[in-house]
């Protein structure tokens, strides 16, 4: 019904017309209208004219995301929350219950959002995109880290297309604008000894925050698309672009492997050719970042020409 009202482009549709289009009773139409209103969608009702769509909030409900979504797999099932501790947690629960590939969990706010290494993630209400996506690739466990890189280029391309900004990717999971973090990506999985059962790709994107929305300790580290572009961004449109891009790159990866993804990722990479320090559990390694392997592993060459392969680390760019 939401699609019918949206496609009417501000014109009235009678209750009977809606009932005929959807194949339900006029009583059911009224109930559906009330549900849409509860989600923040403004719908006018006029006697003898019917219903018309007045205003769409900048929300991320299932109806809003599905209308205009250009994917075949991703985002076709959406669980939307006003507030939740973590979309990752809910995604794991739904995946364990058999949720189909492409199912998305999105919340207007997270109270206990987490990034890599269980770091807190600040998730302002209705200012950003806090979402987790369930994928079910039939692949061995060691391929899982590549999905963080696939998601990174999907988000970077979406930001570029919508805002004209030029995001850079900091290995393995951060997107930067002018040296400040705008997006974090967290990939988690559940699997057997030799196969992934499901992947959860969590994405936290700072969209419409102003500087005052960030706590003091993040003022110099974090930014948003609004701060960098000077314009408020429609979150729904950004989500739709991300899902479209991610599905495209996911299918390329399944068909052709990681090599084409690697080329795109390196075009966005901020650290290649620069001196960096990888802070690993075994100590720090400083050298020139030479790129990533076909498995998505970061390569650093020290001054003595020794080449190191970095699987997990915090990266400092000098």
N, C-alpha and C positions, 0 to 999 in steps of 0.2 A: 504493500500500500504506500509506503514511503516513496518508492520509485514512481508510482503513478502520480502522486501529488507533486513531486519534484519535476517530472516531465511535463506537467500541466503549465509550468512556468508562470505561476501566479494567478492562473485562472481557476474558477470554481469547478469542482467536480461534485456532483450530487452523491448522496449516500447510496442511492440505487446504482449509479454508474460505477462507483467504487466496488460495491457488492458484486456487480456483474463481472468487473475486471478481475477480481480476486477469487470469486467463486465462494462467497460466504454470505451470511445474513447481514441485514443493516444493523442489527444489534451488535454483531461481532465487529462491524466497522466502527461503531461508536466506542467500543472497548479498546480497539486498536488505536484510535485517535487519542484516547486518554493516556495510553501507554507511551505514545510518542511525545505527548505534552510533558509527561513526567521526566522524560530524558532531556528536556530543555528545548525541544523543537516547538516553535510557535505556529499554531494552526488556527485560522479563523473559521468560525462556523456561522453561517447566515441562513436564516430560514428561507426556504424555497430556492436557495442558490446552491447550498452545499458547503464544501470545505475547500480551503486553499492554504497553501504553504506561505507563511509570512516571513519567517526568519529561521535560519539554521545557526545554532551556536557553534563555536569552535570546539566541538566535542569529537570524541573518538568512539562513538557507539557503533555497534554492528551495522545498523542501517546507514549511518553516515559513511563508514568505510566501504561498505559494499557498493554504494551508489557511485558509479564511475570507475570502479576498480577494474583494471585491465590485466587480470591474471587468470590462470586456469586452475592453479593449485593453492597458492599461498594467500592466506587471509580470507578464505571462503567460510571459515567458521571463526567467530570472534567472541571471546569472553571479555566483557567490559566491566570495569569496576570504578567507582568513584574514588575509593581509597583502599589500599591493601598493603600489607607489610612488604611483599615482594612478588612481582609477576613471575620471576623464575620459580619460586616455590609452587605457585599454582600450576604453572606449566608442567612441572615434574609430576604433580598429582594427576593432572588430566592425561598426560602421556602414559602414565602407568595404568590408567583406566582404559586406554585404547583410543584416545583422541586421534583423529586422522592427521596425516601429514598436512602441514599448512595451517593448522589451528594456531590462532594468535590470542595471547593474553595481553590486554592493555589496561592501564589504570591511569586515572587523572592525577594520582598522587601515590607515592610509596612512602611508608613510614620507616621501613628498614631495608631500603635498597642497598645492594652490595655490588662491588666491582671485583676485579681480580684480587686474589689473596685476602678476601673477606673485608676489603676496605669499604667504608661507608660511602654511599652515593647519594648526594643531595638531590631530592626529587620534588621540586616545587609544584604545587597544585595547579593544573591547567596551564602550566607555562612550558612544559616540555613533553617529550614523547618517551614513555616508559613502557616498553613492550618486550614480550618474549614469544618466540616462534618455535613450533615443534616441527622438526624434520625427521624423516625416517630413511636415510640413505642406506643402501645395502653395501656397506664398505667395512674394511677392517678398522680397528680402534685407532691405529696410528695415523689415519687420514683426518681425524677429527679436528686437529688444530688448523687445517687448511680452511675450515669453514669460518673461522674468525676473520681471515683475510678476504674471503669471498664477501662476507657481510660488510666489511670495511669499504670495499670498492662500491658496493651497492649504495651505501649511505653517502659516500663521497660524491658519487655521480648525481644522486638525487639532490643533494645540497647545491651542487654546481648548477644543475639545470634550473632549479627554482629560484635561487638567489643571485646567481652570477658570481658568487664567492668562489675562491679556489682553496678548498680544504686540502690538507696534507695528512698522510697517514704515518703515525709513529708506531713502529713495530712493538708489540703485535696487535694492539687492540684500541689505540687512541686515534681520534681525528682532531687535528689542530687547525685553528684559524689565528693567524698572526702570533703563533707560538703558544696560544692558550687552548686548553682542552674544551672541545665543544661536544664530543661524543665518546662514549666508552662502550665496548662490546665485550660480552662475556659468554663463552661457549662452554656448556657442560653436557655430559652425556651419561647414558646408562647402557651397558653392553655386556656381552659375554666375552669369553677369552679371545675369540677371533672375529667378533662382529659387533658393530654398533646396533643397538636396539632402537634408540632414538637420541637425537640431539636437541638441546635447547639453546637457541641463540638469543641472548638478552641484549637489548639495545637501549641505552640511555642517551637522549639527545636534548641538549639545551636549545630551546627554540625561542621563546618569547620572554625570557627573563631580562630584567634590567639589572644593572650592577648591584643595586640595593637588595636584590633577591638572593644573592649569594652570601653565605656567612663570611665573616672577616678573613678566615684562614684560606678561603678560595678566591678572594678578590683578585689576586695577582696570577692565579693559575687557571681560572675558568672563564669562559665567555659564552655568548649565545648568538644565534643567528640574528636576532633583533639588534643586539649591541653592534655586531660587525656590519650589518647591512643597513641599519637605520630604519628598517621596515618590519612590521609585524607579519608573521608568516602563518598561513593556514595550515595547521597541523595535519588535518585530514589529507590535504593534497600531498604533503611531504610523506606521510605514511604510505599512500598509494604509490608514489614514485619509488619508494624504497622497496616495497613488495614486488613491483614490476621488475625493477632492476635485479633484485635478489633472485627471483625466479629465472630470469634470463641467464644470469651468470651461473646459477646452480645447474641448469640444464646444459650449458656449455661445458661445465666441469664434468658432469656425468658422461657426456658424449665424447669429449676430447681430452679430458684429464686436466691437470693443474697448469700446464705450460701457458695456455692463453691467459689464464687468470694471473699468473706470475707477471706477465708482461704489463698488464693493466695496473696491477698493484704497484709495481716498481715505478710506473709513471707518476703515481701519487705520493710515493715515499719521500719523507722529509730527510731521512738520515743517510741515504746512500751517497757514498763519496765523502762523507763527513767523519770527523773524529768523534767517537762516542765512547761512553763507558757502560758496559753491561754489568749490573749489580746482580750477581747470581748467588745461589746458596753456598757456593764453594769459593766465593771471593769475587773481586772486581777484575774485569778485563777491559782494557782500553786499547782502541785501535781504529782503523778505518772500516766503516761499514761497506762491505762489497756487494750486498744484495741478499737475496734469499735463495735457498735451494728449491728444487722441484717438490720438496715436502713442506716448504714454508719455513724452514729453519734459517735463522739469521746467521750470516757469515761476517766475522770480524777478523781483520788481519792486523797483528801487532807489528811494532817497529822492527822486530827481529824476523819478520816475514812469516811467523807462525800463524796458521789459519785456525780460528776457533769456530765451532758450530754451537750456536746458542739456542737452546730449546725453550728456556723460560728465564726471564730476567726483567728488571726494571732498567730502562734505558735513559741515560743522560746524554744530551747532545751538547757538544762543546762549541 
